[in-house]
Amino acid sequence: MKRKNPLSIGSIFKEWVEDDPVYSDMLYQERARELCEKRLEKVSQYIRKVECKDFTLYISVHSSAIARVLREKKDFFINSINEELNFRAVQDIIVRI
C-alpha cells in the first residue's frame, strides 16, 4: 500500500530540528565552526582547536602573529560566517594562544 504523501527521513529530521530552537542553534553553531575551519584552511597548521559555544567562536592558535591577524579581522569573520549561514550563529570570536 502506497502512502499519499511520502516524505524522506532527511526532510522529516530537518523539519524537526528547525522547529526546536535548542537543536537549531546547536546545528548552526556546528556549521559556523565548520565554516571557520574551512576559511582558515590555509593556516590550519598554526591552529590547534576551533570550538563554538554559546554563540562565541573560540580559536586556539600556536602563533601570536596569526592570533593578531585573527583579532584584527574578527568583525569580518563574524559577518561573513553569519551571512553565509543566514543566521546570527557567531556573536564574538575569542582567539587564544
DRENDODO-36045 format. One record per atom (N, C-alpha, C): x negated, y negated, z. Coordinates in steps of 0.2 Angstrom, whole numbers, plus 5000, padded with zeros to 4 digits. Layout:
XYZ...
# end
This chain:
499650065000500050005000499649945000499749894995499349834995499649784999499249735002499449685005499549625000500049585002500149524998499649474997499349455003498849405003498149435006497749475003497149505006496649445007496349455013495849405015495149445016494649405015494049435016493849425023493449475026493149465033492849405034492449385029492049315029492449255030493049255026493449195027493849195033494049255036494349255042493849235048493249255048492749245053492649165052492549135046492349065045492949025048493549045047494149005050494149015057494049065060494049075067493449035071492849035068492348995070492448925070492648895064492848825063493348805068493848845070494348825074494148815081493648855083493448845090492848795091492948745094492448695094491748715097491748765102491148785105490748825100491048865096490648905091490448865085490848815083490748775078490148735079490148705085489548665087488848705087488948765090488348815090488148825083488548845079488448855072488048795068488348735069488048685066487348665069487248675076486548665079486048715076486348775075485848835072485648815065486148785061486048765054485548705054485648665059485148605060484448625061484348675065483748705067483448735061483848775057483548805051483348745046483748695045483548645040482948605042482848595049482248565051481648605049481648675051481148715049480948715042481548715038481448705030481048645028481248585031481048525029480248515032480148555037479448545040478948605037479148635032478848695030478148685028477948625025477348605023476848605029477048585035476648585041476848635046477048685044477348745048476748775052476148765050475548795053475448755060475648695060475548655066476148655071476648685069477248685073477348755077477448745083477448805087478248835088478648785089479348815090479848755088480448775086480948725085481548755088481948715092482548735096483048675095483648695095484148645096484648665101484648615106485148625112485448565114486148565115486548505117486448445112486448465106486348415100485648375100485148405103484448375103484048435100483648405096483148455092482448445096482248505098481548505102481048535097480548495095480048525091479348525095479048585095478448585099477848595093477348555094476848555089476148565092475648585088474948585090474548525089474748485085474348425083474648365085474248315088474548255090474648205084474348215079474448175073475148195070475248255070475948275067476448255072476348255078476848235083477048155082476448115081476548045080476948035074476848065068477248065062477948075063478048135066478748155068479148105072478848075077479148025081479247965077478847945072478947885068479547895063479647955061480147975056480748005059480848005066481348035069482048015067482147945066482847925063482947955056482447955052482547985045482748055045482448095050482548165050483348175053483448135058484148145061484648135056484648075052485048055047485148105041484548135039484548175033484848245035484748265041485048335043485748325044485948275047486748265048487048255042486748215037487048205031487148275027486648315027486648375023487248425026487248425033487748465036488448435036488548365035489148335035489448335042489048335047489248345054488648315058488848285064488348255068488048305073487648355070487348405074486748385078486448335076485748315079485848245081485848225088485848155090485148135092484748175094484048155096483548205094482948185093482348235092481848215097481648275101481048265106480448305103479948275102479348305100478848315106478648385106478148395112477548425109476948415113476348435111476148495115
# end
